[in-house]
Amino acid sequence: MAGNAAETLIGAAVLAVAGGFLIYAAGTANVNAGAGGYELVAKFRKAEGIDVGGDVRIAGVKVGSIAGMELDPDTYFAKVTFMVDKKVKVPDDSLAKITSASLLGNSYIAIDPGGSDLMLEPGEEVAQTQSSVSVGDLIGKFIHGEAGK
């Protein structure tokens, strides 16, 4: 009988910790970018490492999230749609690039703001993009002596 009570208490403690974690995660998540944001589009030759729901950042600060990805059948580029917080205005000469927070992944879209006084309007395309760099491709080039070519 005492064993059942101990198991019940341990189970209740695990559920309480899990519930606390969920409350903490919901409280720290940036939900403003999706609810009060506007949509922009960028096309990348390679969009490896990013997924729907991934971050969009400016200066390392999350300002939005990736809303969709599809193949452009005319150019064979990845067409990425993302939401940006409505409080953040993106100059029309900005650069959108796929970058990684670490060697093991966590890729996101980084926006390097340009210097233009004109801002992108909802639905417009970021014209300047830089695609993801595959670590496997880099290692292969290094191994085969193509690093300096």
C-alpha positions as CSV (number, residue, x, y, z in Angstrom):
1,M,0.0,0.0,0.0
2,A,2.8,2.4,0.8
3,G,4.4,1.7,-2.6
4,N,1.2,2.8,-4.4
5,A,1.1,6.1,-2.5
6,A,4.8,6.8,-3.3
7,E,4.2,6.0,-7.0
8,T,1.2,8.3,-7.0
9,L,3.2,11.1,-5.4
10,I,6.0,10.7,-7.9
11,G,3.6,10.7,-10.8
12,A,1.9,13.9,-9.5
13,A,5.3,15.6,-9.1
14,V,6.2,14.7,-12.7
15,L,2.9,16.0,-14.0
16,A,3.4,19.3,-12.0
17,V,6.9,19.8,-13.4
18,A,5.7,19.1,-16.9
19,G,2.8,21.5,-16.5
20,G,5.2,24.2,-15.1
21,F,7.4,23.7,-18.1
22,L,4.5,24.2,-20.5
23,I,3.4,27.4,-18.8
24,Y,6.9,28.7,-18.9
25,A,7.3,27.8,-22.6
26,A,4.0,29.5,-23.5
27,G,5.0,32.6,-21.6
28,T,8.4,33.0,-23.2
29,A,7.3,32.2,-26.8
30,N,7.1,35.1,-29.2
31,V,3.6,35.0,-30.4
32,N,3.4,38.6,-31.5
33,A,5.0,38.0,-34.9
34,G,2.2,35.7,-36.1
35,A,-0.7,37.5,-34.6
36,G,0.2,41.1,-35.4
37,G,2.6,40.7,-38.3
38,Y,2.7,41.1,-42.0
39,E,3.9,38.7,-44.7
40,L,7.0,38.9,-46.8
41,V,8.5,36.6,-49.4
42,A,12.1,35.6,-50.3
43,K,13.4,33.1,-52.9
44,F,16.5,31.0,-52.1
45,R,18.5,28.7,-54.4
46,K,18.9,26.4,-51.4
47,A,16.7,26.5,-48.3
48,E,18.2,23.6,-46.4
49,G,18.0,23.7,-42.6
50,I,14.9,25.9,-42.2
51,D,11.4,24.8,-41.6
52,V,7.9,26.2,-41.2
53,G,7.8,27.8,-37.7
54,G,11.5,28.6,-37.7
55,D,12.8,32.0,-36.6
56,V,13.2,35.2,-38.6
57,R,15.8,37.5,-36.9
58,I,17.3,40.9,-37.2
59,A,20.5,41.5,-35.3
60,G,19.9,38.2,-33.5
61,V,16.5,39.2,-32.2
62,K,13.5,37.2,-33.2
63,V,11.1,39.4,-35.2
64,G,9.0,36.8,-37.0
65,S,8.6,33.2,-38.1
66,I,8.6,31.2,-41.3
67,A,5.0,30.6,-42.5
68,G,5.4,28.5,-45.6
69,M,7.8,27.0,-48.1
70,E,7.2,25.9,-51.6
71,L,9.1,25.3,-54.9
72,D,8.8,28.0,-57.5
73,P,8.2,25.9,-60.6
74,D,9.6,28.6,-63.0
75,T,13.0,29.2,-61.3
76,Y,13.3,26.0,-59.1
77,F,14.1,28.3,-56.2
78,A,12.6,27.7,-52.7
79,K,9.9,30.4,-52.2
80,V,9.8,31.1,-48.5
81,T,6.9,33.1,-46.9
82,F,7.5,34.6,-43.5
83,M,5.7,36.8,-41.0
84,V,7.4,39.9,-39.5
85,D,6.1,41.7,-36.4
86,K,4.1,44.7,-37.5
87,K,6.3,47.0,-35.3
88,V,9.3,46.1,-37.4
89,K,9.7,47.8,-40.7
90,V,12.1,46.2,-43.3
91,P,13.9,48.5,-45.8
92,D,13.4,47.4,-49.4
93,D,17.1,47.0,-50.0
94,S,17.6,44.5,-47.2
95,L,19.3,41.1,-47.5
96,A,17.5,37.9,-46.3
97,K,20.0,35.0,-45.7
98,I,19.7,31.6,-44.3
99,T,22.2,31.2,-41.5
100,S,22.9,28.8,-38.6
101,A,23.2,29.4,-34.9
102,S,25.5,26.5,-34.6
103,L,27.2,23.8,-36.6
104,L,24.6,21.3,-35.6
105,G,21.6,23.1,-37.0
106,N,19.1,25.7,-35.7
107,S,19.1,27.5,-39.0
108,Y,17.0,30.6,-39.4
109,I,16.4,33.5,-41.7
110,A,18.5,36.5,-40.8
111,I,17.5,39.9,-42.3
112,D,20.3,42.4,-42.8
113,P,18.5,45.7,-43.0
114,G,19.5,48.0,-45.9
115,G,19.8,51.8,-45.8
116,S,16.8,52.7,-47.9
117,D,14.1,55.0,-46.7
118,L,11.5,52.9,-48.5
119,M,10.1,50.0,-46.6
120,L,8.8,46.7,-47.9
121,E,5.0,46.5,-47.9
122,P,3.0,43.4,-46.9
123,G,3.3,40.6,-49.5
124,E,6.4,42.1,-51.2
125,E,9.6,40.2,-51.9
126,V,13.0,40.6,-50.4
127,A,15.0,40.8,-53.6
128,Q,18.5,40.2,-52.2
129,T,18.9,36.7,-50.8
130,Q,21.8,34.4,-49.7
131,S,21.1,30.7,-49.6
132,S,22.1,28.2,-47.0
133,V,25.6,26.8,-47.0
134,S,25.8,23.0,-46.6
135,V,28.4,21.9,-44.2
136,G,28.7,18.6,-46.0
137,D,29.4,20.4,-49.3
138,L,32.1,22.5,-47.6
139,I,33.8,19.4,-46.1
140,G,33.6,17.6,-49.5
141,K,35.3,20.5,-51.2
142,F,38.0,20.7,-48.5
143,I,38.7,16.9,-48.8
144,H,38.9,17.0,-52.5
145,G,41.2,20.1,-52.5
146,E,38.7,22.4,-54.1
147,A,38.5,24.8,-51.1
148,G,40.6,27.5,-52.8
149,K,39.0,27.2,-56.2
